[in-house]
Structure formats: C-alpha cells, structure tokens
Amino acid sequence: MYEGLIGGALAFRKDHFLQVNGFGNKFFGWGGEDDDMWQRIKAVHLPIIRYPAAVSRYTMIKHGSDKPNPSNPFSSMAWIFKPKEYKQDGICNLKYKIHDRKLKPLYTWIYAEPVTSLSRFRGYWGNCVGHTFRLWKASLIDCAATCLALQGCHAFVVMYNICAFKTRSCTLRATDTCQYSHCNRIYVKNDTFDMQPYLEVDGYCRDVEPTVIIRKVSLINCARMCANDSACASFVHAFKVETCMVMPRFCADNETQTSETFKIFYKIPDDIMARYVRRGGDCTGGDLGGHDLSLGACALKCRLLQTCVGFVFVSTQSKSCWLKYHTCATTTPMENADTYYMKQ
C-alpha cells in the first residue's frame, strides 16, 4: 500500500475525467497506467476520497499476467511522468474502433479496439546520432503516428518533447550504464528486415566480453542496428529476455558455447567471396556436413571452422552448402554446382 495507490477500483465524475484528459495512451499490456493517473489527478489538484474499509473493502483474486496481453516495451519510459505531457496524451488523441455495444441493466458493455501507433515500434534508452531529416514538437503518440505516415522514416528519437525523425535505424550506441537523465528515448519500427547479411549459429560467445549490451530489443531491430554500424562485426541475441549483445570480433569455433536460448549472428563481409578461388563442378568426399545457407553465409561458416578448407555450393539443392576438410585435385562436372577453396 502507498499514497498514490488508486488502482483496482476508481470512480470519476465525467468533468473530472475530462479535466485529467483520461488515461494515457502510452500504456498497454500490464502496469503503470494507475500510477500515471495518480500523477494526473495531482497535476489538476483534484482530491482523492477514500471511503472507510467497512463500506469500500475489496479482496483481490490472485492472478497472473494474461498470455494474450502483450508486454509493453515502453513501460519503464511511460512511468516517468512529465506534468505538461498529460495534456497532449489521453482523451485528446485517443483513437479506437467500436466492434460491439450492448445495453445491460446497470451498465453499457462496449467492445472497443484501441488504435495505437506505438505498438508498431520497439523502444529503448540510448543515444542516436546522424540521419535526422526532420524535427517536430509533438507528443509521443503523434510522433509515432507521423513516423508511420512519413515515407523514409525508420525510427525517431524523443528529446524534450521534440521528435527527431531518422532516415535509418540508429547504430548501437546505447549501454547498460546509460542513465535515463543522460539518454534519449529511441523508437525503431517493428517492420521486416532481410536477415540474409548474417550467418546464424546456435549458442553464444564464451569468454568474449561484449562491447555493448541493450535490453528489450527485438532480433530484427538488433540486426538492423548492427547492419548500420560499421564497428559491429557480430551480435548475440538472447531470445527469452530480448537482449542484444555486440561482440568486438568474430568468435572462433572453439570460443562458442551451444545454447537453445542464445544465437550468434555474424555479419557477412562484403568481400567474403574474394577470399576464395572458384572451380566449376563438385568435389566428392571430405564432407564436414551440409547446410541450407546462402553463398556468402556458406563462405563465412567455412572461414569460422578451423578444419574447413573449402566448400561446394549447389544452388538447386535444399542443402546448398557442403563444407570440406580437404581439397580435390579435380572436380566432377555437376549442373549448378561450384567448388570454392580458400586462397592461401
């Protein structure tokens, strides 16, 4: 129990509810909206009336979080109340669709679906530099809606109620030690991203310290940010806690630890194929295993294995990449097959 506890059961007069501008639209999923409402009530100097326990006592039924209820990646940011923001976020910018309405004896049941732009973004604390193409003073909700509408906007940063729209996703410049008062809030679109530039390996890098750790970041946004950062060679993504770890270099084969909850993503160098000599046809024998990989990913996987000296790539097979531990003096003619050996 604490002074600002108003969750559970709360009643408003209509004029008072309009005065506080309703509930904030930054909240969805579980938690935070009642504490934000307490701050709104204080901001407009409305009194809180608490009736005696004899006539107003409630018993909470023990419950957990509903599985269909989505987690809110903005919750820690939304809980930081700013007195001036409540006038811009609430009933004044609420958008929704009503699917059904039923009149009951003592109340009206309304089935409505909120339309929020924030659900299309992932948010985290950090610093984001470059690629700004427009500045605009607006609420968080309006910033998100505008970024979705603007062609070429991939992310935006909120700085003192100013939106900085970005033409590219931000590079990885956020750290665990970044304090809220010294960082900006970065929001990146949750759209699709081509994972072809990466080689995916199960596990994590053992005994190699990451240079950057960012929490609550999806795999897609982690991959997008690494792609935009020239200093990022690879990253590890922890799926259960959505944590992105940037590694200072590639991990050697003997430095990786197998894990079902971690994956390593190696950025495929643009010049990877220049490190191989190509011969037409197939090299039989000496297989280290077959894999369903792109040509560039196959070349990188071979580079990372100490025992691999080359590979055969067959573009028409499901397992297109066949790693080799020895070279062939001659190759066997085979349609759509090429053999690649590492340059000495």
N, C-alpha and C positions, 0 to 999 in steps of 0.2 A: 504494500500500500504506500502511496506517496501523494503529495499535494495535488499534482496535476493529473491524477488518475480519473479519467472521465469515460473510459471505455466500458463496454458491456451494455449499459442502458443509459441513454441520454435523450432528453426531450428538449425541443426548441419551439419557441413561437416563430411563425413564419417571418416576421420582420427582423427578428434577431438572427435567424439563419441566413437571411439575405445580407444582413449587416456584416457577418463574418465571411461572406462570399462562399458559403458552403464548405464542403471538404475539398482538400487539394487533389488535383488530378495526377500529381506525380506518383501517387501511391496506387499499387495494385499488388495482387498476391496477398501476403500476410504482413501485418505490423506497421506501426508508425503513424497511421492516419489519426488515431485518437490523441496522441501527444501533439501532433500538429494542430489539431482542433483546439486543444487547450491553449496553445500559443495564440491562436486567432481570437479566442474569447478574451484573453488578457489584453491583446492589442487594441480591442474596441472597448475595453473596460466594462464588460458585462459581468454581473455577479453570478457565482455558482451557488445554487441552492441544493443542499443535500438533506433529504428528509431522514427522520430517525429510523434506525435499523428495524424497529418494530413494524413499520409500515412500508419499508423500501428495501428489505433484505433480499438478496438473490443468492442462489447457490450455483456455482459454475459446474457444468458437467465436464469431466475430464475428456479432453480430446486432443488429437494431434493435427498436424497440417494436412489438409485435403490434397491428395495426389494431383487432381486436375488443376489445383490452384497454382499458378506459375510463380516462380521465385522472381523477386524484383531486384535487378542488378543496381537500381538507383536508390535503394532503401537507405543506405548509410549517408548518401548525399542529401536525400529529401528530408531527413530528420534534422538537418541544420536549418533552423527556422530563421528567416530574414523578414523583419516586420513589414517592409514595403512590398514584398513579393506576394503576400496573401491577397492583395487587391487585384493582382494580374492572373492568379491561378485559382480556379474554383468554378462557381456557377457561371461567371462571366465568359469562360472559354470552354465550358463543358459541351462535348458533342456525343450524341448517343442515338441508338436506333431502338424503338419500342416494337417488340415482337408480339406481345400479348398483354391484354389488360382485363382483369376480372373484378367485378364488384362483390365483395364479401359483406357479411352482416355488420362487422365492426371496422372494416378497413378495405382498402383497394389494393389488390395484388397486381403488380406491374412487372413484367419480364422485359428488361431492357439490356442492351449490349452497349457498353461504352466504346467509343471510337477514340483511341489514343495513339498518337504518333510515336510516343516513347517506346512502345512495345516493339518497334522496328529498329531499335538501337541497343547497343551494349555500352555501358558507361563504366568509367574507372577514373581514378585520380592520377594526375601526372602532368607533364609538360609537353606541349606540342608546338613545334616551330615550322615555319615556312608554309607555302602553298595556300595562303589566305587570299580569297578573291572578293570577299565582301564582309563588312562589319555592319551590325544591325542591333539596335537596342530593343529587346523584347523579352517576354517571359520564356521559361524553359520549354513549355508546351508549344508555343508559337515558333520557337527556334527549330524544334524537331519537325513540325509540320512544314515549315519553309524549306528546310534541307531536303525533305522528301520531294517537294514540288520543284526544286531548282535542279535543272539539268547540269550534271557535272559535280554536284555536291556529294561527297562521300563521307564527310564527318564534320562535326562542328565542336567548338570549344566555347564554354561559357566563362567569361571573366567580368565580374562586377556587373551582371545583367547585360553584358554585351556579347552578342554571338559573333564568332569568327568562323565563317564557313570555309571548309577546306576542299580543294580540288583532288586531294589524295588522302588516303588514310595516314594517320600520324606514325612517325617512326617510333621505335621503342626507346623512350626516354624517361619512363616512369620507374620508380624504385620503391622498395618496401619502406625506406626511410623517409620518403617524401611526405611531409606533413601537410595536412589539409590547408592550413593557412598560407602555405607557400606553393601550392599546386593549383592547377586549373582542373575543371571537370571536362573530360573528353568523352564524346559520344560518337560511336562509329556505327555505320549502317550494318544491319544484320543480313545483308544480301549474300548471294552466292559468290564463290571465289574459286578459280581454277587451281586445283592442288597439283597440277602437272609439274610445276617447277620444283617439286620436292620429292625426295625419296623417303618413304615411311618405313620405320623399323620399330618393332615392339621393344619396350624397355626404356631405360634411362642411362645417362652417362654416370658411371661410377667414379668417384674420387676426382671429378672435374667440377670446380665451383662455377655456378652460373654468374654472369656479369650483371644480369637484370632479372628480377622476378616481378611479375604483375599478376595480381589476383583478380578473380571474377572476369576473365577474358575468354571468350569462346575460341575454339580451334580456328575457325575461319578468320576471325579478326587478328588472332596471333600470327597466322600465316601471312595475312595481308600486310601487317606492320613489318614483319621480318623481310618481306619482299621489297618494301620501300626503304629499308635500312641497309646501306652498303656495308656496314660493320657487322651485320648479322649473317653468320655462316650456317647456323642451325639453331633449332629450339626444341625443347622438351615440353610436351603438354600433358598435364595431369587431368584426366577427364572428370573424375568424381568431384574435384574441388575447383575445376576450371581455372587452373593456374598455368601461366606461361613462363617458362624459364629459358632465357637466352644463353647459349653456351659460347665461350670465347673462340672455340675451334671445333672441327670435326672430332668425334670420338672414335678412337681406333677400335677394332673389333674386340680386343681384349679389355677394353675400358667400358663396355656396355653390360648392363645387368638386365636380364629378362624380367618383365613385369606386365600384368594384364591391365593395369590402370595408368601406365605411362607409355607414351610413344615419342620417339625421336623423329624429327623432320629435318633432313639435310637439304639445304638449298643447292640445287644442281647448278654448277658453274656454267656460264655461257660457253666457255671454251673447252668443255669436258671432252668433246669428240676429237679435238685437236691433239689429244694425248694418246691417240690410238692410231694404229695402221690397219686399214681395211682390206680384206680379201673377200672376193665373192665365193659363195658356197658354204658348205657345212664342214665342221671339224668333229669327227666322231670320237667318242670316248673322252675320258678325263673330266667327266661332269662333276660339278660341285652342287648341282641342283638347278631346277627350272623355276622361273618366277614370271608372273604376269606384270611386266613393267614396261614403261616407255623406253625408248632407246637411250635417252640421257640418264634416266634412273638406273638402267642396267649398267651403263658405263661407270657411274658413280659407285654403285654397290660393289662392283669388281675392284675399284680403287681402294675401298674401305676394308676388303678382305685380304689378309696377308698372304693367303695361299692362292689367290686368283691372279692369273697371268693374262687372261683374255676372256672373250665370251662370243657366243653365236647368237645372233638376233634373227628370229623368224617372224616376220610381221603378220603372217596369216594364221599363226597358232595362238591358242589361249595362253599357254605358257610360252611367251615370245622370247624370254631371256634365259640363256643357258650358260652359266659360268663354268670356266675351265681352269684346271690346275696345271695343264701342260699345253704346249703349242703343237700344232700339226705341221709337218713338213709340207704336205699338200692338202688341199681341201677337196671335198666331194661336191660336185655340182648339185645344187638344190634350188628350186624355184623359191624366190622371196627370202632367201637365207644369205646372211653375210657374217663373216668371221672377223673379229676385231682383236688385235693384240696390242698390249701396252708398248709404247715406244721406250726404248732403252735409254 
